[in-house]
Amino acid sequence: MHPILVDFGWFDLPLLGRTHLFLPTYGVLFAAGALTAWWWFLRRARTLPVHEEKVFNLGFYALLAGIVGAKATLIAVEWRYYLDHPREILDSIRSAGVLMGGVLAGSLAFALYARRNRLPLYPLADAVAAPLALAQAVGRLGCFAAGCCYGVPGRFCAVTFTDPVAAAQTGVPLNIPLVPTQLIQMGSDLVLAAILSVLWRRKLEPAGAVFWWYVLLYSLTRGVIEFWRGDSVRGVFFHGHASTSQLIAAAAGILAAAMLLRGARARRA
């Protein structure tokens, strides 16, 4: 589609040699989504009795852990390839990575920082749920621009990629109608963000319930959409019948359902 937003051309750089410098559309949209979600989360956090600077740092470290976690998961599931091509680890900086791995790492950093600084973990987790879903929606638009996370060949509402740069960067097949999994996921994430906003405004109890609804609903939708994904860089198992994201989504969905049931029993008690 449009993988390069601004092209600076080719340059001979020390140690790197002949290098193509450009501003990727995916990177710009990812940053826009992350910053918008961060701003939205900070606004929501002001309604809670928490120190604003600590909440700012909480969002920063969670975002940083999410970025590192997504790329580390990508390298982990494709470790044989990166072991044979260690230079490609540097090129993975331009890759989106495995989003579910990023969400898992970001959530872990979020929880650890909140606990260490005695912040109200579950109320803050509820506040960040909808902004996180919005950030993922904007990020999927970046995936569509780059050509990554593409779908299997199909005819219904199919899209056709034609940019050779997209194919070189992401491996997306050119001139073949593909299921627009990026746009489907974006629409799903936007709907999820709206649902979570309503639940947060209604002050769903107990604290943490909104976040666990995010985990459950996202895991379900992501797990289903994965069946129409055509790329294998995210890692596939069991002869291609399950992906890394589906395995993570299954575990996360079970955990979220258990936590929601626990909360429901606590309310009845």
Long-range contacts (C-beta under 8 A, 24 or more apart in sequence): 1-144, 1-145, 1-146, 1-147, 1-159, 1-161, 1-163, 1-166, 2-145, 2-163, 3-145, 3-146, 3-147, 3-163, 3-165, 3-166, 3-169, 3-170, 4-165, 24-94, 24-146, 25-142, 25-145, 25-146, 26-94, 26-96, 26-142, 26-143, 26-145, 26-146, 26-148, 27-94, 27-142, 28-142, 29-138, 29-139, 29-141, 29-142, 29-145, 30-96, 30-138, 30-139, 30-142, 32-138, 33-134, 33-135, 33-136, 33-137, 33-138, 33-139, 33-142, 34-63, 34-135, 34-139, 36-131, 36-134, 36-135, 36-138, 37-128, 37-131, 37-132, 37-134, 37-135, 38-63, 38-131, 40-130, 40-131, 40-134, 41-127, 41-128, 41-131, 44-127, 44-128, 44-131, 44-200, 45-124, 45-127, 47-127, 48-120, 48-123, 48-124, 48-127, 49-120, 50-119, 50-120, 50-124, 51-119, 54-117, 54-119, 55-119, 55-124, 57-113, 58-110, 58-113, 58-114, 58-117, 58-119, 58-124, 59-128, 61-109, 61-110, 61-113, 62-106, 62-107, 62-109, 62-110, 62-113, 62-128, 63-106, 64-109, 65-105, 65-106, 65-108, 65-109, 65-110, 66-102, 66-103, 66-105, 66-106, 66-109, 67-97, 67-102, 68-105, 69-97, 69-101, 69-102, 69-103, 69-104, 69-105, 69-106, 70-96, 70-97, 70-98, 70-99, 70-101, 70-102, 70-105, 71-95, 71-97, 71-102, 72-97, 72-101, 72-105, 73-97, 73-98, 73-100, 73-101, 73-102, 73-104, 73-105, 73-244, 74-98, 74-101, 74-233, 74-234, 74-235, 76-101, 77-234, 77-235, 77-244, 78-233, 78-235, 94-169, 95-148, 95-233, 96-139, 96-142, 96-143, 96-146, 96-148, 96-149, 98-234, 98-235, 98-244, 98-245, 99-136, 99-139, 99-245, 100-222, 100-244, 100-245, 100-248, 100-249, 100-252, 101-244, 101-248, 103-132, 103-218, 104-248, 104-252, 120-207, 121-208, 122-206, 122-207, 122-208, 122-211, 123-207, 123-208, 125-208, 125-210, 125-211, 126-200, 126-204, 126-207, 126-208, 126-209, 126-210, 126-211, 127-200, 128-211, 129-196, 129-200, 129-210, 129-211, 129-213, 129-214, 130-193, 130-194, 130-196, 130-197, 130-200, 130-210, 130-214, 131-193, 132-214, 133-189, 133-190, 133-192, 133-193, 133-196, 133-214, 133-218, 134-189, 134-190, 134-193, 136-185, 136-189, 136-218, 137-185, 137-186, 137-187, 137-189, 137-190, 137-193, 138-186, 140-182, 140-183, 140-185, 140-186, 140-189, 141-182, 141-183, 141-186, 143-182, 143-185, 144-180, 144-182, 144-183, 144-186, 146-170, 147-172, 148-172, 148-182, 148-231, 149-181, 149-182, 149-185, 149-229, 149-231, 149-234, 150-178, 150-181, 150-182, 150-229, 150-230, 150-231, 151-178, 151-179, 151-180, 151-181, 151-182, 151-184, 151-228, 151-229, 151-230, 152-178, 152-179, 152-228, 152-229, 152-230, 153-177, 153-178, 153-179, 153-230, 154-178, 154-179, 154-228, 159-183, 170-231, 171-231, 171-233, 172-231, 173-230, 178-230, 179-228, 179-230, 181-225, 181-228, 181-229, 181-230, 184-225, 184-228, 185-221, 185-222, 185-225, 188-221, 188-222, 188-225, 189-218, 192-217, 192-218, 192-221, 205-263, 205-267, 206-263, 206-266, 206-267, 208-259, 208-263, 209-260, 209-263, 212-256, 212-259, 212-260, 212-263, 213-256, 213-260, 215-252, 215-253, 215-255, 215-256, 216-253, 216-256, 216-257, 216-260, 218-249, 219-249, 219-250, 219-252, 219-253, 219-256, 220-249, 220-253, 222-246, 222-249, 223-249, 223-250, 223-253
